[in-house]
């Protein structure tokens, strides 16, 4: 993870309309292009192809249709219908029945009731096809709204749904306990958004320590938690804690992002751990791509080498 200044830099780039337009023109133009290391493609067919290849390698998948805060209810409805189509296309293709959704893409920043109705439409279609849906966590202004929406869904008996928590938020230990009490499935990540010091931990060592505390709570009292990290030290600590507690490998899963630490993905899977890969796709890929660069210096080196080959 970079420091806060680097995250701020990449957050600024992510909001640049000019860079987004250039990236959309050039970033996906070749199979070997720099963005394709981290994004399966812009179309569902490309994502399905990537998912099949991962499953053939012994990995599990979840498809992630990229996109965030829409600006109108019409856009929210289009995004909802895109999710419904994705469920159907995945069912037809026979790939793993697991997707992630973002509530601001379904209209949360515009009208909470509409967003709630839209996510129910997705969950109903997903439930009928035996899909699991993970509600992604976005930046901190939406944390309470996301968890409240999730808990309302849970209390009206939706069980094919889980949520994401970000370890760098100072509130997260309490949120882990809240989700454990519900019996909800949690995906634990470090957090990639730019957040202020009063809201989020800023030092990597502090974030790592918080993540380890939350991981132990999830493995002790959680419901099939997802430990989402590429950090070998945290992975080793998770494995050691699970062994100490006598937890079988199938009681939790590791999750990683498409294109990052492929060696570690296959190594863990070969050792019998369930490993799920988030497969992002869609035309709105640029902000996601910038966050990936902001998380890890090695990612920038890969991009620069790819750009050099393009010339």
C-alpha positions as CSV (number, residue, x, y, z in Angstrom):
1,X,0.0,0.0,0.0
2,X,1.2,3.5,-0.8
3,X,1.2,6.3,1.8
4,X,-1.7,8.8,2.0
5,X,0.0,11.3,-0.4
6,X,0.3,8.7,-3.1
7,X,-3.3,7.6,-2.7
8,X,-4.4,11.2,-3.0
9,X,-2.4,11.6,-6.2
10,X,-4.0,8.6,-7.8
11,X,-7.4,9.6,-6.6
12,X,-6.9,12.9,-8.4
13,X,-6.0,11.1,-11.6
14,X,-9.0,8.8,-11.3
15,X,-11.2,11.9,-11.4
16,X,-9.7,13.3,-14.6
17,X,-12.1,13.3,-17.5
18,X,-9.3,13.8,-20.0
19,X,-7.3,10.9,-18.7
20,X,-10.4,8.7,-18.7
21,X,-11.1,9.6,-22.3
22,X,-7.5,8.8,-23.3
23,X,-7.5,5.6,-21.4
24,X,-10.8,4.5,-22.9
25,X,-9.3,5.1,-26.4
26,X,-6.0,3.3,-25.9
27,X,-6.1,1.3,-22.7
28,X,-7.9,-1.7,-24.1
29,X,-6.9,-1.6,-27.7
30,X,-4.8,-4.7,-27.6
31,X,-5.0,-7.9,-25.7
32,X,-1.5,-7.1,-24.2
33,X,-2.4,-3.5,-23.3
34,X,-1.5,-2.2,-19.9
35,X,-5.1,-2.1,-18.5
36,X,-5.8,-5.7,-19.4
37,X,-3.5,-6.9,-16.8
38,X,-6.1,-5.9,-14.2
39,X,-9.3,-5.7,-16.2
40,X,-10.8,-8.6,-18.1
41,X,-12.2,-6.4,-20.8
42,X,-15.1,-4.1,-21.6
43,X,-17.7,-6.7,-22.6
44,X,-19.3,-9.5,-20.7
45,X,-18.0,-12.1,-23.2
46,X,-14.4,-11.1,-22.4
47,X,-15.1,-11.5,-18.6
48,X,-16.7,-14.9,-19.2
49,X,-13.6,-16.0,-21.1
50,X,-11.4,-14.9,-18.3
51,X,-13.6,-16.6,-15.7
52,X,-13.5,-19.9,-17.6
53,X,-9.7,-19.8,-17.8
54,X,-9.4,-19.1,-14.0
55,X,-11.8,-21.9,-13.2
56,X,-9.8,-24.3,-15.4
57,X,-6.8,-23.4,-13.2
58,X,-8.7,-24.4,-10.1
59,X,-9.7,-21.0,-8.9
60,X,-13.2,-19.6,-8.1
61,X,-14.5,-16.4,-9.6
62,X,-16.8,-13.5,-9.0
63,X,-17.6,-11.0,-11.7
64,X,-17.5,-7.3,-11.0
65,X,-19.2,-4.9,-13.4
66,X,-17.3,-1.7,-13.0
67,X,-19.0,1.6,-12.4
68,X,-19.8,3.9,-9.5
69,X,-22.1,6.8,-8.6
70,X,-24.6,7.3,-11.4
71,X,-26.1,10.7,-11.9
72,X,-29.7,9.8,-12.6
73,X,-32.4,7.2,-11.8
74,X,-32.4,6.3,-15.5
75,X,-28.7,5.4,-15.3
76,X,-29.4,3.4,-12.1
77,X,-32.1,1.5,-13.9
78,X,-29.8,0.7,-16.8
79,X,-27.1,-0.5,-14.4
80,X,-29.7,-2.7,-12.7
81,X,-30.7,-4.2,-16.0
82,X,-27.0,-4.7,-16.9
83,X,-26.6,-6.8,-13.6
84,X,-29.7,-8.8,-14.5
85,X,-28.3,-9.5,-17.9
86,X,-25.0,-10.5,-16.4
87,X,-26.7,-13.0,-14.1
88,X,-28.4,-14.6,-17.1
89,X,-25.2,-14.6,-19.3
90,X,-23.2,-16.2,-16.5
91,X,-25.9,-18.8,-15.9
92,X,-25.9,-19.7,-19.6
93,X,-22.1,-19.9,-19.7
94,X,-21.9,-22.2,-16.7
95,X,-19.3,-20.2,-14.8
96,X,-19.3,-19.7,-11.0
97,X,-22.5,-18.1,-9.8
98,X,-21.0,-15.2,-7.9
99,X,-21.2,-11.4,-8.6
100,X,-20.4,-8.2,-6.8
101,X,-22.5,-5.0,-6.9
102,X,-22.0,-1.3,-5.9
103,X,-25.0,0.4,-4.4
104,X,-24.1,3.9,-5.8
105,X,-24.3,2.3,-9.3
106,X,-27.8,1.3,-8.4
107,X,-28.7,4.9,-7.3
108,X,-27.8,5.1,-3.6
109,X,-26.4,8.6,-3.9
110,X,-29.7,9.8,-5.6
111,X,-32.5,8.0,-3.8
112,X,-32.1,5.4,-1.1
113,X,-35.5,3.8,-1.7
114,X,-34.8,3.4,-5.4
115,X,-31.4,1.8,-4.7
116,X,-33.0,-0.6,-2.3
117,X,-35.6,-1.6,-4.8
118,X,-32.9,-2.1,-7.5
119,X,-30.7,-4.2,-5.3
120,X,-33.7,-6.4,-4.5
121,X,-34.3,-6.8,-8.2
122,X,-30.8,-8.1,-8.6
123,X,-31.0,-10.3,-5.5
124,X,-34.3,-11.8,-6.6
125,X,-32.9,-12.8,-10.0
126,X,-29.7,-14.0,-8.4
127,X,-31.5,-16.1,-5.8
128,X,-33.7,-17.7,-8.5
129,X,-30.5,-18.8,-10.3
130,X,-28.6,-19.8,-7.1
131,X,-26.2,-16.9,-7.2
132,X,-24.3,-15.3,-4.3
133,X,-24.1,-11.4,-4.4
134,X,-21.5,-9.4,-2.6
135,X,-22.3,-5.8,-1.9
136,X,-19.0,-3.8,-2.3
137,X,-18.0,-1.1,0.1
138,X,-17.3,2.3,-1.3
139,X,-15.8,5.4,0.2
140,X,-16.7,6.4,3.8
141,X,-19.7,8.7,3.1
142,X,-21.5,5.5,2.1
143,X,-20.4,3.1,4.8
144,X,-23.5,3.6,7.1
145,X,-25.9,3.6,4.1
146,X,-24.3,0.4,2.7
147,X,-24.4,-1.4,6.0
148,X,-27.9,-0.2,6.9
149,X,-29.1,-1.3,3.5
150,X,-27.4,-4.7,3.9
151,X,-28.9,-5.2,7.3
152,X,-32.4,-4.3,6.1
153,X,-32.0,-6.9,3.3
154,X,-30.8,-9.5,5.8
155,X,-33.8,-8.8,8.1
156,X,-36.3,-9.4,5.3
157,X,-34.6,-12.8,4.8
158,X,-32.2,-12.3,1.9
159,X,-29.4,-14.8,2.5
160,X,-27.7,-14.9,-0.9
161,X,-25.9,-11.7,0.0
162,X,-22.7,-10.6,1.8
163,X,-20.8,-7.4,2.3
164,X,-17.3,-5.9,2.2
165,X,-15.6,-4.2,5.1
166,X,-12.4,-2.1,4.9
167,X,-9.9,-2.6,7.6
168,X,-8.3,0.9,7.4
169,X,-11.5,2.6,8.6
170,X,-11.3,3.2,12.3
171,X,-14.9,2.0,12.8
172,X,-14.4,-1.4,11.2
173,X,-13.7,-3.6,14.2
174,X,-17.2,-2.7,15.5
175,X,-18.7,-3.4,12.0
176,X,-17.0,-6.8,12.0
177,X,-18.7,-7.6,15.3
178,X,-22.0,-6.3,14.0
179,X,-21.8,-8.5,10.9
180,X,-20.7,-11.5,12.9
181,X,-23.7,-11.1,15.2
182,X,-26.0,-11.2,12.2
183,X,-24.2,-14.3,10.8
184,X,-23.4,-12.4,7.6
185,X,-20.6,-13.3,5.2
186,X,-17.9,-10.6,5.2
187,X,-15.2,-9.9,2.7
188,X,-12.3,-8.1,4.4
189,X,-10.1,-5.7,2.4
190,X,-7.6,-3.1,3.4
191,X,-9.2,-0.3,1.6
192,X,-8.2,1.7,-1.6
193,X,-10.1,5.0,-1.3
194,X,-8.6,8.2,-0.2
195,X,-9.8,8.9,3.3
196,X,-9.1,11.6,5.9
197,X,-7.1,10.8,9.1
198,X,-10.1,11.2,11.4
199,X,-11.8,8.4,9.5
200,X,-9.1,6.0,8.4
201,X,-5.7,4.8,9.5
202,X,-2.9,6.3,7.4
203,X,0.1,4.2,8.1
204,X,0.6,0.7,6.5
205,X,1.7,-0.8,9.8
206,X,-1.5,0.4,11.5
207,X,-3.7,-0.9,8.7
208,X,-2.0,-4.3,8.8
209,X,-2.4,-4.5,12.6
210,X,-6.1,-3.7,12.3
211,X,-6.6,-6.2,9.5
212,X,-5.0,-9.0,11.5
213,X,-7.3,-8.2,14.5
214,X,-10.4,-8.2,12.3
215,X,-9.3,-11.3,10.4
216,X,-9.1,-13.2,13.8
217,X,-12.5,-12.0,14.8
218,X,-13.9,-13.2,11.4
219,X,-12.2,-16.6,11.6
220,X,-13.4,-17.1,15.2
221,X,-17.0,-15.9,15.0
222,X,-17.7,-15.2,11.3
223,X,-19.7,-17.1,8.6
224,X,-17.3,-18.3,5.8
225,X,-15.3,-15.1,5.8
226,X,-13.3,-13.9,2.7
227,X,-9.8,-12.8,3.5
228,X,-9.0,-10.5,0.6
229,X,-5.4,-9.6,0.4
230,X,-2.2,-10.1,-1.7
231,X,0.0,-9.5,1.3
232,X,2.1,-12.7,2.0
233,X,2.6,-11.8,5.7
234,X,-1.1,-11.5,6.3
235,X,-1.8,-14.7,4.3
236,X,0.8,-16.5,6.5
237,X,-0.8,-15.1,9.6
238,X,-4.2,-16.1,8.5
239,X,-3.1,-19.7,7.8
240,X,-1.3,-19.9,11.2
241,X,-4.3,-18.6,13.1
242,X,-6.6,-21.0,11.3
243,X,-4.3,-23.9,12.1
244,X,-4.1,-22.9,15.7
245,X,-7.9,-22.8,15.9
246,X,-8.3,-26.1,14.1
247,X,-10.2,-24.5,11.2
248,X,-10.6,-26.6,8.1
249,X,-9.4,-25.0,4.9
250,X,-13.0,-24.9,3.6
251,X,-14.2,-22.7,6.5
252,X,-12.9,-19.5,4.8
253,X,-11.5,-18.4,1.5
254,X,-8.8,-16.2,0.2
255,X,-9.7,-13.6,-2.4
256,X,-7.5,-11.7,-4.8
257,X,-7.9,-9.4,-7.7
258,X,-7.6,-10.3,-11.3
259,X,-4.0,-9.9,-12.6
260,X,-2.4,-9.4,-9.2
261,X,-0.1,-12.0,-7.6
262,X,-1.1,-14.8,-10.0
263,X,1.7,-16.9,-8.6
264,X,0.3,-16.6,-5.1
265,X,-3.2,-17.4,-6.3
266,X,-2.2,-20.7,-7.9
267,X,0.1,-21.6,-5.0
268,X,-2.7,-21.3,-2.4
269,X,-5.2,-23.1,-4.6
270,X,-2.7,-26.0,-5.1
271,X,-2.4,-26.2,-1.3
272,X,-6.1,-26.8,-1.0
273,X,-7.3,-23.3,0.0
274,X,-10.4,-21.9,-1.7
275,X,-9.2,-18.9,-3.7
276,X,-11.6,-16.6,-5.4
277,X,-10.6,-14.0,-8.0
278,X,-12.5,-10.8,-8.6
279,X,-12.9,-10.4,-12.3
280,X,-13.6,-6.8,-13.2
281,X,-14.9,-5.7,-16.6
282,X,-16.9,-2.9,-18.2
283,X,-16.4,0.4,-19.9
284,X,-16.1,2.4,-16.6
285,X,-12.8,0.8,-15.7
286,X,-10.5,3.8,-15.4
287,X,-11.2,4.8,-11.7
288,X,-10.8,1.1,-10.6
289,X,-7.5,1.0,-12.6
290,X,-6.1,4.1,-10.8
291,X,-6.9,2.6,-7.4
292,X,-5.0,-0.5,-8.3
293,X,-2.0,1.6,-9.2
294,X,-2.3,3.5,-6.0
295,X,-2.2,0.3,-3.9
296,X,1.1,-1.2,-5.0
297,X,4.3,0.3,-6.6
298,X,4.9,-2.9,-8.5
299,X,1.8,-2.3,-10.5
300,X,3.2,1.0,-11.9
301,X,6.3,-0.8,-13.1
302,X,4.2,-3.2,-15.0
303,X,2.2,-0.4,-16.7
304,X,5.3,1.5,-17.7
305,X,6.8,-1.6,-19.2
306,X,3.6,-2.2,-21.1
307,X,3.5,1.3,-22.4
308,X,7.1,1.0,-23.6
309,X,6.2,-2.1,-25.6
310,X,3.3,-0.1,-27.2
311,X,5.7,2.4,-28.7
